[in-house]
C-alpha cells in the first residue's frame, strides 16, 4: 500500500467514525427519553448516571478517532504531502 492509499483509507475511516459519532450524539440528544427507557430495562440507572456514561462514551470514542485515524493521517501528510 502506497502513501496515497494509506491517506485515503485513513480519511475514509475518520469520516465514517465521525458519522457514527454524530449519529450517536444525535440519538442521545433527540431521543434521550426513549433511549433512557430502553436502557433502564436492562440496568438500574439514574438519569445523571446515564448521561454521564454516554458523555464518557462519546469522549472516549472521539479520542480514539483522533488517536487512531487523525493523528496517523497528519503524520502521513507531514511525511509525503497532502493527497
C-alpha positions as CSV (number, residue, x, y, z in Angstrom):
1,X,0.0,0.0,0.0
2,X,1.5,3.3,-1.0
3,X,1.3,6.6,0.8
4,X,-1.7,7.9,-1.2
5,X,-3.8,4.8,-0.5
6,X,-3.0,4.9,3.2
7,X,-4.0,8.6,3.4
8,X,-7.2,7.8,1.5
9,X,-8.0,4.9,3.8
10,X,-7.5,7.0,7.0
11,X,-9.6,9.8,5.6
12,X,-12.5,7.4,4.9
13,X,-12.1,5.7,8.3
14,X,-12.1,9.0,10.1
15,X,-15.1,10.2,8.1
16,X,-17.1,7.1,8.8
17,X,-16.2,7.2,12.5
18,X,-17.2,10.8,12.8
19,X,-20.5,10.0,11.1
20,X,-21.1,7.3,13.7
21,X,-20.2,9.8,16.5
22,X,-22.6,12.3,15.1
23,X,-25.3,9.7,14.9
24,X,-24.7,8.7,18.5
25,X,-24.8,12.3,19.6
26,X,-28.0,13.0,17.6
27,X,-29.8,10.0,19.0
28,X,-28.7,10.9,22.5
29,X,-30.0,14.5,22.1
30,X,-33.2,14.0,20.2
31,X,-34.3,10.6,21.5
32,X,-32.9,10.9,25.1
33,X,-36.0,9.7,26.9
34,X,-36.7,6.7,24.7
35,X,-33.0,5.7,24.8
36,X,-33.0,6.1,28.6
37,X,-36.2,4.0,29.0
38,X,-34.7,1.3,26.8
39,X,-31.5,1.1,28.9
40,X,-33.3,1.1,32.2
41,X,-35.0,-2.1,31.2
42,X,-31.6,-3.8,31.4
43,X,-29.8,-1.7,34.0
44,X,-30.8,0.3,37.1
45,X,-29.5,3.8,36.1
46,X,-30.4,7.3,37.2
47,X,-30.7,9.9,34.5
48,X,-27.5,11.5,35.7
49,X,-25.6,8.2,35.5
50,X,-27.0,7.5,32.1
51,X,-26.0,11.0,30.8
52,X,-22.5,10.7,32.4
53,X,-22.0,7.2,30.8
54,X,-23.0,8.5,27.4
55,X,-20.8,11.6,27.7
56,X,-17.9,9.4,28.7
57,X,-18.5,7.0,25.8
58,X,-18.7,9.9,23.3
59,X,-15.5,11.4,24.7
60,X,-13.6,8.1,24.6
61,X,-14.8,7.3,21.1
62,X,-13.7,10.8,19.9
63,X,-10.3,10.4,21.5
64,X,-10.0,7.0,19.8
65,X,-10.8,8.5,16.4
66,X,-8.2,11.2,16.9
67,X,-5.5,8.8,18.1
68,X,-6.1,6.0,15.5
69,X,-7.1,7.9,12.4
70,X,-6.5,11.7,12.5
71,X,-3.0,11.7,14.1
72,X,-1.6,9.0,11.7
73,X,-3.2,10.9,8.8
74,X,-1.4,14.1,9.9
75,X,1.8,12.2,10.2
76,X,1.5,10.8,6.7
77,X,0.7,14.3,5.4
78,X,3.9,15.6,7.0
79,X,5.9,12.7,5.5
80,X,4.7,13.0,2.0
81,X,2.4,15.9,1.3
82,X,-1.3,16.1,1.0
83,X,-3.3,13.6,-1.2
